[in-house]
Amino acid sequence: MGRPPKELTPEKSVEDLLGAKVRKLRLGKGWQPGELAERVFVSPGRITSIETANDPPGRQLTEKLDQVLDAEDALVELWPLIRSEAFKDYAKLFLKAQSTARTIHEFSLAVPGLLQIEEYARALMGIDYLENSADLEDAVIRRVERQVIFEREDPPWLWVVLSESALDQVQGSHEVMAKQIDHLLAMSERPNINIQVLPLSKPSVPGSISLLTAPDGERSAYAEGFKTGTYYQEPEDVDRFQRIYDQLQAGALDIEASAQVMRDAQRKHRQ
């Protein structure tokens, strides 16, 4: 005799709500988990994980489930909420503020998410998603989708201080790196985007820093390391990170010299 299905609490989370809906719709069609799995091209275990809210589906799988189960967009409408909950709590406020920021200043040891191409993001994040490619693809999609802010009528002013190590460190392959640097050069031609390279010979910090200015002038800061991050809104905290950023920027090459360093690095990757 099989184990009884996990008791879901739809009011607890979006994942529980979606799992409950998928289970109800599946049972309404008289299907076993394996029968639904065959129709959306996943394993029966994946369906069980979705229905028990242990592993919510990505955007594409949500769309397939919605179509196969005749949910009439009831599942698709939950996707934006699922995507929001997928981010770590420490990043949620920062990402929300970043999406509407008027100006963004960043220092990073790797190419910042707002300037990453899919291949680079996939290689960079793949270290953390070795056992679940579906989750990795969802993470890549979420990261690239954030770049839509540059297509709005009033795109933010972005000023990046990028560690030179980000240009030399191979993420994915030399081909991926050459393509990523080409994207950096193309984006830096936009009037609202500036990129300065911090030489390896200059002092640095072991993490990334983001400084945001909201449309109403309110300022915030975000500092991140591997698997850790903190969002700051108190003026004294923001000022502290502003001073750190200013010192890093003071050691960086100017815009033209930085572009040349990027072109030189690109040529090395293409050799």
SULMO-V204341 format. One record per pair of residues at least 4 apart in sequence whose ideal C-beta (glycine too) atoms are under 6 Angstrom apart, sorted by sequence separation. I is the first residue (numbers start at 1). J is the second residue. If there is no record, write none. Layout:
BEGIN
((I:J) (I:J))
END
This chain:
BEGIN
((12:16) (31:35) (42:46) (57:61) (65:69) (71:75) (73:77) (78:82) (87:91) (91:95) (108:112) (111:115) (116:120) (121:125) (122:126) (162:166) (165:169) (172:176) (198:202) (214:218) (253:257) (26:31) (31:36) (37:42) (49:54) (57:62) (66:71) (87:92) (111:116) (116:121) (150:155) (188:193) (224:229) (232:237) (253:258) (10:16) (37:43) (49:55) (106:112) (129:135) (187:193) (213:219) (232:238) (9:16) (10:17) (37:44) (50:57) (129:136) (149:156) (170:177) (188:195) (223:230) (8:16) (212:220) (66:75) (222:231) (10:20) (26:36) (34:44) (37:47) (65:75) (66:76) (126:136) (211:221) (8:19) (33:44) (36:47) (221:232) (8:20) (210:222) (62:75) (63:76) (220:233) (33:47) (125:139) (209:223) (33:48) (207:223) (208:224) (62:79) (207:224) (221:238) (122:140) (207:225) (121:140) (219:238) (59:79) (221:241) (118:140) (121:143) (40:64) (40:65) (56:82) (118:144) (22:50) (23:51) (40:68) (22:51) (39:68) (113:143) (19:50) (19:51) (209:241) (114:147) (162:195) (164:197) (19:53) (211:245) (157:192) (158:193) (159:194) (160:195) (161:196) (162:197) (163:198) (164:199) (164:200) (209:245) (16:53) (155:192) (161:198) (15:53) (15:56) (25:69) (6:52) (25:71) (124:171) (112:160) (123:171) (123:172) (202:251) (120:171) (104:156) (119:172) (198:251) (102:156) (103:157) (104:158) (105:159) (106:160) (107:161) (108:162) (109:163) (198:252) (101:156) (111:166) (110:166) (120:176) (196:252) (197:253) (119:176) (83:142) (18:78) (120:180) (194:255) (197:258) (196:258) (117:180) (195:258) (14:78) (197:261) (117:183) (14:81) (14:82) (14:85) (115:187) (58:134) (185:262) (184:262) (58:138) (181:262) (181:265) (181:266) (161:248) (161:249) (178:266) (161:252) (178:269) (177:269) (178:270) (174:269) (167:265) (108:208) (107:209) (106:210) (105:211) (104:212) (103:213) (101:212) (102:213) (102:215) (97:212) (97:220) (94:222) (94:231) (91:229) (93:231) (107:245) (90:229) (105:245) (107:248))
END
